[in-house]
Every structure is written in structure tokens, then in C-alpha cells.
Amino acid sequence: MVSKLGLRSVFVCSALLALAQAAPAQVKIAVVNLQQAVAGTAEVKKADADLQARLKPQQDRAQKLQADLASIQQQLQSGGSRLTEQQQADLNDQGQKEQREYQRIMQDLQDAADSARQDVLPKASQRMAEVLKKLAAEKGYDLVVESSVTYFSKIGMDITAEATAAYDKTYPVAGGAPPGANPAK
């Protein structure tokens, strides 16, 4: 069975071959890193910043639990024979309870991040495809290739930053993304 990447590469090569044979005129090709272009948009950055702000209390709680667990571990190791069996059992019980809560919080954080990605990324990817079509028409590109299926391209062929800028111009975000906001991953 042909892998998805392999099949994509075959299509890209076929398209390039067809373009090269069809016209002796120069073919204009551009390369884009779609994931980077989408992640760099103000819309995705804002969604990520909003998610981070919404999840901050849970993240803080997880960090506190992690510190508490380290403290319990330290008490059990350094207490040694000074702790009674009951004290050791109590510390172990407390540690297990906090470990379960920590794991639950971490799973909740992961689920929230996954859900947020599923809410934002498909829509943004679809919009980016529309922006790339428009950009290709405006700039006269005959072919726009995803960088993940490209083995080599000249630096001037990469339109990732241009695609992100065109997206932000086409789909402005109210309030924009805060400076230095990390894109959703």
C-alpha cells in the first residue's frame, strides 16, 4: 500500500512533469509550510492565548500538586526510621490521592487543548487554502507545493510568511494576538 506521503509526492512530481511538458514558458512555483503558516496567524495565536488564560488555574493547581508530591517523597525518604508506620501510611495515602488528582488534571488539560485545536485548526486550515489560492492567482503561481513533500526549494520560493500575512489581512482578529503568543500545537 502506498503511503499518503508517497502518494502525495507522486502527485506533485506528476504535476511538475505535466507543467514542464505543457509549456516551454517558465513555470512559477511556490512552496509553503502550511502548518507554520496556519500556526502563525493572529487567529490561531489569539485562540492559543485565550486557551492558556482559561487553563491557567488548572495548570497552577497541577504545579502545586507536583510540588506537594515531591515534598511527600522527600519526607518519606528523609524520614526513614523517624516516621512511625502510621505516618508513613498517611503520607503514602496522601501521595496516592494527590497523584490521582494530578493525573486527572493533566488529562483534563490535554482534553481541553485537543478540543480547542479541533475547534480552531480545521477552520483555519480551510481558510488558509482559500488564501493560498487567491495569493497564487495574484502572484501568478502555477503551482503551490506543501514544504513537507518538497525535498529542496530555493529560499525565495517559500511564501509561508506571505501566506500568514495575507490570512491575517483577509481574516482580521478583534484585538489581535498578544505579542509573543505561542501558536496552538
C-alpha positions in Angstrom: 0.0 0.0 0.0 1.3 3.4 -1.0 1.7 5.8 2.0 -0.1 9.1 2.0 3.2 11.0 1.8 4.4 8.8 -1.0 1.2 9.3 -2.9 1.3 13.0 -2.4 4.9 13.0 -3.7 3.9 11.1 -6.8 1.1 13.7 -7.5 3.5 16.6 -7.0 6.0 15.0 -9.4 3.3 14.3 -11.9 2.0 17.8 -11.8 5.5 19.2 -12.2 6.2 16.9 -15.1 2.9 17.9 -16.8 3.7 21.6 -16.3 7.2 21.2 -17.6 6.0 19.4 -20.8 2.9 21.5 -21.4 4.5 24.8 -21.9 8.1 25.8 -22.7 7.4 29.1 -20.9 8.7 29.5 -17.3 6.6 27.8 -14.7 6.2 29.8 -11.5 6.2 27.6 -8.4 5.9 28.5 -4.7 6.5 26.5 -1.5 4.5 26.9 1.7 4.8 25.3 5.1 1.1 25.1 5.7 1.3 24.1 9.4 3.7 27.0 10.1 1.5 29.4 8.1 -1.7 28.5 10.0 0.0 28.5 13.4 1.4 31.9 12.7 -1.9 33.6 12.1 -3.3 36.1 14.6 -6.5 34.0 14.8 -4.6 30.9 16.0 -2.3 32.8 18.3 -5.3 34.5 19.9 -7.1 31.2 20.3 -4.0 29.8 22.0 -3.6 32.8 24.3 -7.3 32.5 25.3 -6.9 28.8 25.9 -3.8 29.4 28.1 -5.6 32.0 30.1 -8.6 29.7 30.6 -6.4 26.8 31.6 -4.1 28.8 33.9 -5.9 27.9 37.2 -5.7 24.2 36.4 -2.1 24.4 35.3 -1.3 26.2 38.6 -3.1 23.5 40.6 -1.1 20.8 38.7 2.2 22.6 39.5 1.2 22.8 43.2 0.3 19.1 43.3 3.6 18.3 41.6 5.5 20.2 44.3 3.4 18.6 47.1 4.2 15.1 45.6 7.9 16.0 45.6 7.6 17.1 49.2 5.9 13.9 50.3 8.5 11.9 48.5 11.3 13.8 50.3 9.6 13.3 53.7 9.3 9.6 53.1 12.9 9.3 52.0 14.5 11.5 54.7 12.1 10.5 57.5 13.3 6.9 57.3 13.1 5.4 60.8 11.9 8.6 62.4 8.4 8.2 60.9 6.0 5.8 62.5 4.3 3.2 60.3 1.1 5.2 60.6 2.9 8.4 59.5 4.4 6.6 56.5 1.0 5.1 55.6 -0.7 8.5 55.9 2.0 10.1 53.7 1.6 7.3 51.1 -2.1 7.7 51.1 -1.9 11.4 50.7 0.7 11.0 47.9 -1.6 8.5 46.1 -4.6 10.8 46.4 -2.6 13.8 45.1 -1.1 11.7 42.3 -4.6 10.7 41.1 -5.7 14.3 41.2 -2.6 15.4 39.3 -3.2 12.8 36.6 -6.9 13.8 36.3 -6.0 17.5 35.9 -3.3 16.7 33.4 -5.8 14.6 31.4 -8.4 17.4 31.6 -5.8 19.9 30.3 -4.8 17.6 27.4 -8.5 17.1 26.5 -9.2 20.8 26.6 -6.2 21.5 24.4 -7.2 18.8 21.9 -10.8 20.1 21.8 -9.6 23.7 21.3 -7.3 22.5 18.4 -10.2 20.7 16.8 -12.4 23.9 17.1 -9.8 26.2 15.5 -7.4 24.4 13.2 -9.7 22.8 10.7 -11.4 26.1 10.0 -8.1 28.0 9.9 -6.6 25.4 7.5 -9.6 25.6 5.2 -9.4 29.4 5.2 -5.6 29.2 4.6 -6.3 27.0 1.5 -8.6 29.8 0.2 -6.0 32.4 0.9 -3.3 30.4 -0.9 -5.5 30.1 -4.0 -6.0 33.8 -4.0 -2.4 34.5 -3.4 -1.3 32.1 -6.2 -3.7 33.9 -8.6 -2.4 37.3 -7.6 1.2 36.4 -7.8 0.9 34.3 -10.9 2.0 31.0 -9.3 1.2 27.9 -11.5 1.8 25.6 -8.6 2.0 25.9 -4.8 3.6 22.9 -3.1 3.5 22.0 0.6 7.0 22.0 2.0 6.6 18.6 3.7 6.6 17.0 0.3 9.4 19.1 -1.1 13.0 17.8 -0.9 14.6 21.1 -1.9 13.5 24.6 -2.8 15.2 27.9 -3.1 14.7 30.3 -0.3 12.9 32.8 -2.5 10.2 30.2 -3.3 8.9 30.0 0.2 5.7 32.0 0.7 4.8 30.9 4.2 5.2 34.3 5.8 3.4 36.0 2.9 0.6 33.4 3.3 0.3 34.2 7.0 0.2 37.9 6.4 -2.4 37.5 3.7 -4.5 35.4 6.0 -4.3 38.0 8.8 -5.4 40.7 6.3 -8.3 38.6 5.0 -9.5 37.4 8.4 -8.5 40.0 11.0 -9.0 39.2 14.6 -10.5 41.6 17.0 -7.9 42.7 19.5 -5.3 40.7 17.6 -2.9 38.2 19.2 -0.7 39.3 22.1 2.9 39.8 21.1 4.9 36.7 21.6 1.9 34.4 21.9 2.7 30.8 21.1 0.6 29.1 18.4 -1.6 26.1 19.3 0.3 22.9 18.9 
